[in-house]
Amino acid sequence: QVQLVESGGGLVQPGGFLRLSCAASGSFFSNDVSKWYRQGPGKQRELVATITDGSTTYGDSVRGRFTISRDYENDVVYLEMNNLKPEDTAVYYCNLYREDDGMDYWGKGTLVTVSS
């Protein structure tokens, strides 16, 4: 079992910056797939970014503004969000897929509000 805890959400003005963290209860494996999703008010859950051992991918709406990274030493996945827009307002969820046990793990989410 892996527990994921997100932090770093809050209220920020348009054009601002936030860094979200997702702390895992155990060590990452090299073949783990980590993702950030978000769900805005009245919207479906949307995949924001993915990181594997060798690559990163981003949703069209955040590419060029958001960066996902993974710290193996501290077992944390980050999402750096630049040039935030009101439409980025959402609850952001951390997800881990562990190939070794075929399990999907989720955090409880952290709220990001972009507003002036």
N, C-alpha and C positions, 0 to 999 in steps of 0.2 A: 504494500500500500504506500502511496505517495500522497502527501498533503501539500497543497499549493496555497500560498497566502499572498494576495496582491496588496500593494500599497502605492502611494504617490499621487492618487487622484486629488481633485480639488477644483476650485473655481479659478479660471484664468481668462484674461482678456483676449480678444481676437488678435492674432499675430504673436501670441505668447508661446512659451515653452513649458513642457512638463516631462518628467521622466518617471515612468511607471516601473515598479519592481515586482517580480514574482519569485518568492522564496520557496524552494522545495525542501521537503523534510529529509531527503536523502541525496546521495550523489547522483549526478546525471550520468547516464551511459552514453557512449559515443553514438549509438544508433537511435537515441531518443529523438522524437520530433516535438519541438516546442512551438506553440502558436499563441497569438493574441487574437481574440475575437472582440467584437463590440456589439451592443444592442442599444440603439437610440430609441427615444420615445416614439411609440407607434410603429416601430420598424422591426424587420426580422434581424436575427443575429447575422453578423457579417464577419467574414474572415479578414483580418487586418494584415497580419504578417506571420511568416513561418520561418523557422530556422532549423536546419539539420546540421550534421557535423561539417558539411562542406558547402552549404549554400543558404541563401536567404531569398525569399520572395515576398512581394507586397501586393495588396489590393490596389486597383487603379486609382481609387480616391485618395490614397495616402502616399503613393510612390513618389519619392523625391522629398518628402517632408518627414516621414517616420523612419526610424532605424531600429531593428531588432538585434539584440546581441545576447550572448550566453556566457556567463562566468562560471567555469567549471570548478574553480578553487572555492568559491563561496556558494555554489549551487543556486544561482540567481539568474533569471532571465529578465532583460530590460527592454523597455520600449521607449525610445526617445522620440518625442513629438514636437516638431518645430512648426512655426507658422500656423498655429492652430486656428481653426475656423468654427463658427457656430455649429455647422453641420457635423463636427467631430464630437459634439456632446453625446455622451453615451455611457453606459456601464461597460467597462472593459474587463474581459475575462481572460485568465491565463489557462492554457490547456497543454497537457503533456500526453503524448502517445508513446507508450513503451512497447517496442517490438518484442522484447524478451517475454512479456507476459500477455501481450495483445490487449492491454488495458488502456482506457482513456481516463485521464484524471483532470479534474476541473477545480479552479479556485472559486471563491464566492463573489468575486468582482470588486471593482473599485470605480467610483463615479467620477467622471470628468465632465465639467460644465464649462463651456466656452461662451462667455457673455460679457458685454460691456456694462 
